[in-house]
Amino acid sequence: MGQILAWIVCGGAGFWLGSHRLIPLWAIVVLVFLGAGLWCVGEWLERREGHGDDEG
């Protein structure tokens, strides 16, 4: 539920900033890809740590 709320808030903030021309579209796109990349790295690290607990 928290992840859905975060997507809604971040998406709404990006839409609001873009519609008021406070941040150019390319910067919003870069932030989206950066956020998605960091999220994937976090998920990968969590899964890697989880597999280490099962072995020991």
mmCIF file of the N, C-alpha and C atoms, coordinates in Angstrom:
data_MODEL
# 
_entry.id   MODEL 
# 
loop_
_atom_site.group_PDB 
_atom_site.id 
_atom_site.type_symbol 
_atom_site.label_atom_id 
_atom_site.label_alt_id 
_atom_site.label_comp_id 
_atom_site.label_asym_id 
_atom_site.label_entity_id 
_atom_site.label_seq_id 
_atom_site.pdbx_PDB_ins_code 
_atom_site.Cartn_x 
_atom_site.Cartn_y 
_atom_site.Cartn_z 
_atom_site.occupancy 
_atom_site.B_iso_or_equiv 
_atom_site.pdbx_formal_charge 
_atom_site.auth_seq_id 
_atom_site.auth_comp_id 
_atom_site.auth_asym_id 
_atom_site.auth_atom_id 
_atom_site.pdbx_PDB_model_num 
ATOM 1   N N  . MET A 1 1  ? 0.824  -1.193  0.000   1.00 0.00 ? 1  MET A N  1 
ATOM 2   C CA . MET A 1 1  ? 0.000  0.000   0.000   1.00 0.00 ? 1  MET A CA 1 
ATOM 3   C C  . MET A 1 1  ? 0.868  1.257   0.000   1.00 0.00 ? 1  MET A C  1 
ATOM 4   N N  . GLY A 1 2  ? 1.939  1.210   0.771   1.00 0.00 ? 2  GLY A N  1 
ATOM 5   C CA . GLY A 1 2  ? 2.830  2.364   0.842   1.00 0.00 ? 2  GLY A CA 1 
ATOM 6   C C  . GLY A 1 2  ? 3.516  2.646   -0.483  1.00 0.00 ? 2  GLY A C  1 
ATOM 7   N N  . GLN A 1 3  ? 3.830  1.573   -1.204  1.00 0.00 ? 3  GLN A N  1 
ATOM 8   C CA . GLN A 1 3  ? 4.493  1.752   -2.497  1.00 0.00 ? 3  GLN A CA 1 
ATOM 9   C C  . GLN A 1 3  ? 3.542  2.401   -3.502  1.00 0.00 ? 3  GLN A C  1 
ATOM 10  N N  . ILE A 1 4  ? 2.279  2.018   -3.459  1.00 0.00 ? 4  ILE A N  1 
ATOM 11  C CA . ILE A 1 4  ? 1.291  2.624   -4.359  1.00 0.00 ? 4  ILE A CA 1 
ATOM 12  C C  . ILE A 1 4  ? 1.127  4.103   -4.037  1.00 0.00 ? 4  ILE A C  1 
ATOM 13  N N  . LEU A 1 5  ? 1.076  4.430   -2.750  1.00 0.00 ? 5  LEU A N  1 
ATOM 14  C CA . LEU A 1 5  ? 0.953  5.829   -2.341  1.00 0.00 ? 5  LEU A CA 1 
ATOM 15  C C  . LEU A 1 5  ? 2.167  6.641   -2.800  1.00 0.00 ? 5  LEU A C  1 
ATOM 16  N N  . ALA A 1 6  ? 3.354  6.052   -2.687  1.00 0.00 ? 6  ALA A N  1 
ATOM 17  C CA . ALA A 1 6  ? 4.567  6.740   -3.136  1.00 0.00 ? 6  ALA A CA 1 
ATOM 18  C C  . ALA A 1 6  ? 4.523  6.992   -4.640  1.00 0.00 ? 6  ALA A C  1 
ATOM 19  N N  . TRP A 1 7  ? 4.045  6.010   -5.424  1.00 0.00 ? 7  TRP A N  1 
ATOM 20  C CA . TRP A 1 7  ? 3.922  6.195   -6.879  1.00 0.00 ? 7  TRP A CA 1 
ATOM 21  C C  . TRP A 1 7  ? 2.947  7.322   -7.196  1.00 0.00 ? 7  TRP A C  1 
ATOM 22  N N  . ILE A 1 8  ? 1.828  7.371   -6.475  1.00 0.00 ? 8  ILE A N  1 
ATOM 23  C CA . ILE A 1 8  ? 0.821  8.406   -6.727  1.00 0.00 ? 8  ILE A CA 1 
ATOM 24  C C  . ILE A 1 8  ? 1.373  9.782   -6.393  1.00 0.00 ? 8  ILE A C  1 
ATOM 25  N N  . VAL A 1 9  ? 2.034  9.901   -5.241  1.00 0.00 ? 9  VAL A N  1 
ATOM 26  C CA . VAL A 1 9  ? 2.581  11.199  -4.823  1.00 0.00 ? 9  VAL A CA 1 
ATOM 27  C C  . VAL A 1 9  ? 3.679  11.658  -5.776  1.00 0.00 ? 9  VAL A C  1 
ATOM 28  N N  . CYS A 1 10 ? 4.599  10.768  -6.113  1.00 0.00 ? 10 CYS A N  1 
ATOM 29  C CA . CYS A 1 10 ? 5.699  11.148  -7.005  1.00 0.00 ? 10 CYS A CA 1 
ATOM 30  C C  . CYS A 1 10 ? 5.200  11.454  -8.411  1.00 0.00 ? 10 CYS A C  1 
ATOM 31  N N  . GLY A 1 11 ? 4.263  10.657  -8.894  1.00 0.00 ? 11 GLY A N  1 
ATOM 32  C CA . GLY A 1 11 ? 3.692  10.921  -10.218 1.00 0.00 ? 11 GLY A CA 1 
ATOM 33  C C  . GLY A 1 11 ? 2.935  12.235  -10.252 1.00 0.00 ? 11 GLY A C  1 
ATOM 34  N N  . GLY A 1 12 ? 2.165  12.495  -9.211  1.00 0.00 ? 12 GLY A N  1 
ATOM 35  C CA . GLY A 1 12 ? 1.428  13.758  -9.128  1.00 0.00 ? 12 GLY A CA 1 
ATOM 36  C C  . GLY A 1 12 ? 2.360  14.953  -9.033  1.00 0.00 ? 12 GLY A C  1 
ATOM 37  N N  . ALA A 1 13 ? 3.428  14.813  -8.255  1.00 0.00 ? 13 ALA A N  1 
ATOM 38  C CA . ALA A 1 13 ? 4.393  15.907  -8.133  1.00 0.00 ? 13 ALA A CA 1 
ATOM 39  C C  . ALA A 1 13 ? 5.086  16.167  -9.468  1.00 0.00 ? 13 ALA A C  1 
ATOM 40  N N  . GLY A 1 14 ? 5.452  15.102  -10.172 1.00 0.00 ? 14 GLY A N  1 
ATOM 41  C CA . GLY A 1 14 ? 6.081  15.271  -11.486 1.00 0.00 ? 14 GLY A CA 1 
ATOM 42  C C  . GLY A 1 14 ? 5.141  15.921  -12.483 1.00 0.00 ? 14 GLY A C  1 
ATOM 43  N N  . PHE A 1 15 ? 3.885  15.500  -12.466 1.00 0.00 ? 15 PHE A N  1 
ATOM 44  C CA . PHE A 1 15 ? 2.893  16.100  -13.363 1.00 0.00 ? 15 PHE A CA 1 
ATOM 45  C C  . PHE A 1 15 ? 2.690  17.576  -13.030 1.00 0.00 ? 15 PHE A C  1 
ATOM 46  N N  . TRP A 1 16 ? 2.591  17.900  -11.745 1.00 0.00 ? 16 TRP A N  1 
ATOM 47  C CA . TRP A 1 16 ? 2.380  19.287  -11.319 1.00 0.00 ? 16 TRP A CA 1 
ATOM 48  C C  . TRP A 1 16 ? 3.573  20.158  -11.694 1.00 0.00 ? 16 TRP A C  1 
ATOM 49  N N  . LEU A 1 17 ? 4.791  19.672  -11.414 1.00 0.00 ? 17 LEU A N  1 
ATOM 50  C CA . LEU A 1 17 ? 5.988  20.447  -11.747 1.00 0.00 ? 17 LEU A CA 1 
ATOM 51  C C  . LEU A 1 17 ? 6.124  20.636  -13.252 1.00 0.00 ? 17 LEU A C  1 
ATOM 52  N N  . GLY A 1 18 ? 5.804  19.600  -14.013 1.00 0.00 ? 18 GLY A N  1 
ATOM 53  C CA . GLY A 1 18 ? 5.896  19.704  -15.469 1.00 0.00 ? 18 GLY A CA 1 
ATOM 54  C C  . GLY A 1 18 ? 4.849  20.627  -16.053 1.00 0.00 ? 18 GLY A C  1 
ATOM 55  N N  . SER A 1 19 ? 3.643  20.602  -15.487 1.00 0.00 ? 19 SER A N  1 
ATOM 56  C CA . SER A 1 19 ? 2.577  21.436  -16.040 1.00 0.00 ? 19 SER A CA 1 
ATOM 57  C C  . SER A 1 19 ? 2.795  22.910  -15.733 1.00 0.00 ? 19 SER A C  1 
ATOM 58  N N  . HIS A 1 20 ? 3.489  23.216  -14.646 1.00 0.00 ? 20 HIS A N  1 
ATOM 59  C CA . HIS A 1 20 ? 3.782  24.613  -14.315 1.00 0.00 ? 20 HIS A CA 1 
ATOM 60  C C  . HIS A 1 20 ? 5.142  25.055  -14.850 1.00 0.00 ? 20 HIS A C  1 
ATOM 61  N N  . ARG A 1 21 ? 5.795  24.191  -15.609 1.00 0.00 ? 21 ARG A N  1 
ATOM 62  C CA . ARG A 1 21 ? 7.087  24.475  -16.242 1.00 0.00 ? 21 ARG A CA 1 
ATOM 63  C C  . ARG A 1 21 ? 8.167  24.862  -15.233 1.00 0.00 ? 21 ARG A C  1 
ATOM 64  N N  . LEU A 1 22 ? 8.083  24.281  -14.031 1.00 0.00 ? 22 LEU A N  1 
ATOM 65  C CA . LEU A 1 22 ? 9.107  24.544  -13.024 1.00 0.00 ? 22 LEU A CA 1 
ATOM 66  C C  . LEU A 1 22 ? 10.346 23.685  -13.259 1.00 0.00 ? 22 LEU A C  1 
ATOM 67  N N  . ILE A 1 23 ? 10.137 22.528  -13.850 1.00 0.00 ? 23 ILE A N  1 
ATOM 68  C CA . ILE A 1 23 ? 11.233 21.618  -14.192 1.00 0.00 ? 23 ILE A CA 1 
ATOM 69  C C  . ILE A 1 23 ? 11.002 21.158  -15.626 1.00 0.00 ? 23 ILE A C  1 
ATOM 70  N N  . PRO A 1 24 ? 12.032 21.199  -16.476 1.00 0.00 ? 24 PRO A N  1 
ATOM 71  C CA . PRO A 1 24 ? 11.837 20.743  -17.858 1.00 0.00 ? 24 PRO A CA 1 
ATOM 72  C C  . PRO A 1 24 ? 11.532 19.243  -17.919 1.00 0.00 ? 24 PRO A C  1 
ATOM 73  N N  . LEU A 1 25 ? 10.877 18.837  -18.981 1.00 0.00 ? 25 LEU A N  1 
ATOM 74  C CA . LEU A 1 25 ? 10.457 17.446  -19.143 1.00 0.00 ? 25 LEU A CA 1 
ATOM 75  C C  . LEU A 1 25 ? 11.635 16.483  -19.112 1.00 0.00 ? 25 LEU A C  1 
ATOM 76  N N  . TRP A 1 26 ? 12.756 16.846  -19.720 1.00 0.00 ? 26 TRP A N  1 
ATOM 77  C CA . TRP A 1 26 ? 13.898 15.950  -19.750 1.00 0.00 ? 26 TRP A CA 1 
ATOM 78  C C  . TRP A 1 26 ? 14.404 15.669  -18.341 1.00 0.00 ? 26 TRP A C  1 
ATOM 79  N N  . ALA A 1 27 ? 14.332 16.667  -17.447 1.00 0.00 ? 27 ALA A N  1 
ATOM 80  C CA . ALA A 1 27 ? 14.794 16.463  -16.072 1.00 0.00 ? 27 ALA A CA 1 
ATOM 81  C C  . ALA A 1 27 ? 13.869 15.503  -15.323 1.00 0.00 ? 27 ALA A C  1 
ATOM 82  N N  . ILE A 1 28 ? 12.565 15.603  -15.582 1.00 0.00 ? 28 ILE A N  1 
ATOM 83  C CA . ILE A 1 28 ? 11.614 14.686  -14.952 1.00 0.00 ? 28 ILE A CA 1 
ATOM 84  C C  . ILE A 1 28 ? 11.865 13.264  -15.440 1.00 0.00 ? 28 ILE A C  1 
ATOM 85  N N  . VAL A 1 29 ? 12.123 13.114  -16.735 1.00 0.00 ? 29 VAL A N  1 
ATOM 86  C CA . VAL A 1 29 ? 12.394 11.782  -17.294 1.00 0.00 ? 29 VAL A CA 1 
ATOM 87  C C  . VAL A 1 29 ? 13.674 11.207  -16.691 1.00 0.00 ? 29 VAL A C  1 
ATOM 88  N N  . VAL A 1 30 ? 14.704 12.024  -16.555 1.00 0.00 ? 30 VAL A N  1 
ATOM 89  C CA . VAL A 1 30 ? 15.957 11.564  -15.946 1.00 0.00 ? 30 VAL A CA 1 
ATOM 90  C C  . VAL A 1 30 ? 15.712 11.123  -14.505 1.00 0.00 ? 30 VAL A C  1 
ATOM 91  N N  . LEU A 1 31 ? 14.937 11.897  -13.755 1.00 0.00 ? 31 LEU A N  1 
ATOM 92  C CA . LEU A 1 31 ? 14.640 11.528  -12.373 1.00 0.00 ? 31 LEU A CA 1 
ATOM 93  C C  . LEU A 1 31 ? 13.840 10.232  -12.287 1.00 0.00 ? 31 LEU A C  1 
ATOM 94  N N  . VAL A 1 32 ? 12.925 10.026  -13.230 1.00 0.00 ? 32 VAL A N  1 
ATOM 95  C CA . VAL A 1 32 ? 12.145 8.783   -13.249 1.00 0.00 ? 32 VAL A CA 1 
ATOM 96  C C  . VAL A 1 32 ? 13.066 7.585   -13.470 1.00 0.00 ? 32 VAL A C  1 
ATOM 97  N N  . PHE A 1 33 ? 13.955 7.674   -14.451 1.00 0.00 ? 33 PHE A N  1 
ATOM 98  C CA . PHE A 1 33 ? 14.857 6.558   -14.718 1.00 0.00 ? 33 PHE A CA 1 
ATOM 99  C C  . PHE A 1 33 ? 15.848 6.349   -13.576 1.00 0.00 ? 33 PHE A C  1 
ATOM 100 N N  . LEU A 1 34 ? 16.314 7.433   -12.980 1.00 0.00 ? 34 LEU A N  1 
ATOM 101 C CA . LEU A 1 34 ? 17.220 7.317   -11.845 1.00 0.00 ? 34 LEU A CA 1 
ATOM 102 C C  . LEU A 1 34 ? 16.521 6.643   -10.663 1.00 0.00 ? 34 LEU A C  1 
ATOM 103 N N  . GLY A 1 35 ? 15.296 7.059   -10.384 1.00 0.00 ? 35 GLY A N  1 
ATOM 104 C CA . GLY A 1 35 ? 14.536 6.450   -9.298  1.00 0.00 ? 35 GLY A CA 1 
ATOM 105 C C  . GLY A 1 35 ? 14.250 4.987   -9.547  1.00 0.00 ? 35 GLY A C  1 
ATOM 106 N N  . ALA A 1 36 ? 13.871 4.647   -10.785 1.00 0.00 ? 36 ALA A N  1 
ATOM 107 C CA . ALA A 1 36 ? 13.605 3.245   -11.119 1.00 0.00 ? 36 ALA A CA 1 
ATOM 108 C C  . ALA A 1 36 ? 14.879 2.409   -10.998 1.00 0.00 ? 36 ALA A C  1 
ATOM 109 N N  . GLY A 1 37 ? 15.989 2.966   -11.429 1.00 0.00 ? 37 GLY A N  1 
ATOM 110 C CA . GLY A 1 37 ? 17.257 2.242   -11.317 1.00 0.00 ? 37 GLY A CA 1 
ATOM 111 C C  . GLY A 1 37 ? 17.660 2.006   -9.874  1.00 0.00 ? 37 GLY A C  1 
ATOM 112 N N  . LEU A 1 38 ? 17.507 3.023   -9.035  1.00 0.00 ? 38 LEU A N  1 
ATOM 113 C CA . LEU A 1 38 ? 17.839 2.864   -7.622  1.00 0.00 ? 38 LEU A CA 1 
ATOM 114 C C  . LEU A 1 38 ? 16.904 1.879   -6.936  1.00 0.00 ? 38 LEU A C  1 
ATOM 115 N N  . TRP A 1 39 ? 15.634 1.892   -7.322  1.00 0.00 ? 39 TRP A N  1 
ATOM 116 C CA . TRP A 1 39 ? 14.677 0.941   -6.754  1.00 0.00 ? 39 TRP A CA 1 
ATOM 117 C C  . TRP A 1 39 ? 15.071 -0.487  -7.131  1.00 0.00 ? 39 TRP A C  1 
ATOM 118 N N  . CYS A 1 40 ? 15.467 -0.693  -8.384  1.00 0.00 ? 40 CYS A N  1 
ATOM 119 C CA . CYS A 1 40 ? 15.889 -2.029  -8.822  1.00 0.00 ? 40 CYS A CA 1 
ATOM 120 C C  . CYS A 1 40 ? 17.140 -2.487  -8.076  1.00 0.00 ? 40 CYS A C  1 
ATOM 121 N N  . VAL A 1 41 ? 18.080 -1.585  -7.858  1.00 0.00 ? 41 VAL A N  1 
ATOM 122 C CA . VAL A 1 41 ? 19.287 -1.940  -7.108  1.00 0.00 ? 41 VAL A CA 1 
ATOM 123 C C  . VAL A 1 41 ? 18.918 -2.317  -5.675  1.00 0.00 ? 41 VAL A C  1 
ATOM 124 N N  . GLY A 1 42 ? 18.008 -1.566  -5.064  1.00 0.00 ? 42 GLY A N  1 
ATOM 125 C CA . GLY A 1 42 ? 17.563 -1.886  -3.708  1.00 0.00 ? 42 GLY A CA 1 
ATOM 126 C C  . GLY A 1 42 ? 16.893 -3.242  -3.624  1.00 0.00 ? 42 GLY A C  1 
ATOM 127 N N  . GLU A 1 43 ? 16.027 -3.543  -4.592  1.00 0.00 ? 43 GLU A N  1 
ATOM 128 C CA . GLU A 1 43 ? 15.371 -4.852  -4.620  1.00 0.00 ? 43 GLU A CA 1 
ATOM 129 C C  . GLU A 1 43 ? 16.400 -5.965  -4.806  1.00 0.00 ? 43 GLU A C  1 
ATOM 130 N N  . TRP A 1 44 ? 17.372 -5.747  -5.670  1.00 0.00 ? 44 TRP A N  1 
ATOM 131 C CA . TRP A 1 44 ? 18.406 -6.740  -5.916  1.00 0.00 ? 44 TRP A CA 1 
ATOM 132 C C  . TRP A 1 44 ? 19.227 -6.991  -4.649  1.00 0.00 ? 44 TRP A C  1 
ATOM 133 N N  . LEU A 1 45 ? 19.582 -5.910  -3.935  1.00 0.00 ? 45 LEU A N  1 
ATOM 134 C CA . LEU A 1 45 ? 20.351 -6.071  -2.703  1.00 0.00 ? 45 LEU A CA 1 
ATOM 135 C C  . LEU A 1 45 ? 19.545 -6.797  -1.632  1.00 0.00 ? 45 LEU A C  1 
ATOM 136 N N  . GLU A 1 46 ? 18.250 -6.512  -1.534  1.00 0.00 ? 46 GLU A N  1 
ATOM 137 C CA . GLU A 1 46 ? 17.400 -7.203  -0.565  1.00 0.00 ? 46 GLU A CA 1 
ATOM 138 C C  . GLU A 1 46 ? 17.337 -8.694  -0.864  1.00 0.00 ? 46 GLU A C  1 
ATOM 139 N N  . ARG A 1 47 ? 17.169 -9.047  -2.114  1.00 0.00 ? 47 ARG A N  1 
ATOM 140 C CA . ARG A 1 47 ? 17.095 -10.468 -2.483  1.00 0.00 ? 47 ARG A CA 1 
ATOM 141 C C  . ARG A 1 47 ? 18.426 -11.165 -2.254  1.00 0.00 ? 47 ARG A C  1 
ATOM 142 N N  . ARG A 1 48 ? 19.509 -10.454 -2.520  1.00 0.00 ? 48 ARG A N  1 
ATOM 143 C CA . ARG A 1 48 ? 20.832 -11.035 -2.310  1.00 0.00 ? 48 ARG A CA 1 
ATOM 144 C C  . ARG A 1 48 ? 21.081 -11.294 -0.825  1.00 0.00 ? 48 ARG A C  1 
ATOM 145 N N  . GLU A 1 49 ? 20.669 -10.356 0.034   1.00 0.00 ? 49 GLU A N  1 
ATOM 146 C CA . GLU A 1 49 ? 20.817 -10.544 1.473   1.00 0.00 ? 49 GLU A CA 1 
ATOM 147 C C  . GLU A 1 49 ? 19.921 -11.675 1.960   1.00 0.00 ? 49 GLU A C  1 
ATOM 148 N N  . GLY A 1 50 ? 18.739 -11.805 1.386   1.00 0.00 ? 50 GLY A N  1 
ATOM 149 C CA . GLY A 1 50 ? 17.818 -12.864 1.776   1.00 0.00 ? 50 GLY A CA 1 
ATOM 150 C C  . GLY A 1 50 ? 18.367 -14.243 1.471   1.00 0.00 ? 50 GLY A C  1 
ATOM 151 N N  . HIS A 1 51 ? 19.046 -14.393 0.340   1.00 0.00 ? 51 HIS A N  1 
ATOM 152 C CA . HIS A 1 51 ? 19.628 -15.690 -0.020  1.00 0.00 ? 51 HIS A CA 1 
ATOM 153 C C  . HIS A 1 51 ? 20.788 -16.034 0.906   1.00 0.00 ? 51 HIS A C  1 
ATOM 154 N N  . GLY A 1 52 ? 21.512 -15.043 1.369   1.00 0.00 ? 52 GLY A N  1 
ATOM 155 C CA . GLY A 1 52 ? 22.627 -15.289 2.287   1.00 0.00 ? 52 GLY A CA 1 
ATOM 156 C C  . GLY A 1 52 ? 22.157 -15.815 3.629   1.00 0.00 ? 52 GLY A C  1 
ATOM 157 N N  . ASP A 1 53 ? 20.971 -15.394 4.090   1.00 0.00 ? 53 ASP A N  1 
ATOM 158 C CA . ASP A 1 53 ? 20.437 -15.858 5.368   1.00 0.00 ? 53 ASP A CA 1 
ATOM 159 C C  . ASP A 1 53 ? 20.031 -17.320 5.298   1.00 0.00 ? 53 ASP A C  1 
ATOM 160 N N  . ASP A 1 54 ? 19.567 -17.773 4.139   1.00 0.00 ? 54 ASP A N  1 
ATOM 161 C CA . ASP A 1 54 ? 19.116 -19.153 3.993   1.00 0.00 ? 54 ASP A CA 1 
ATOM 162 C C  . ASP A 1 54 ? 20.282 -20.139 4.041   1.00 0.00 ? 54 ASP A C  1 
ATOM 163 N N  . GLU A 1 55 ? 21.436 -19.713 3.575   1.00 0.00 ? 55 GLU A N  1 
ATOM 164 C CA . GLU A 1 55 ? 22.576 -20.624 3.501   1.00 0.00 ? 55 GLU A CA 1 
ATOM 165 C C  . GLU A 1 55 ? 23.161 -20.920 4.879   1.00 0.00 ? 55 GLU A C  1 
ATOM 166 N N  . GLY A 1 56 ? 23.220 -19.906 5.739   1.00 0.00 ? 56 GLY A N  1 
ATOM 167 C CA . GLY A 1 56 ? 23.899 -20.075 7.023   1.00 0.00 ? 56 GLY A CA 1 
ATOM 168 C C  . GLY A 1 56 ? 22.984 -20.526 8.051   1.00 0.00 ? 56 GLY A C  1 
# 
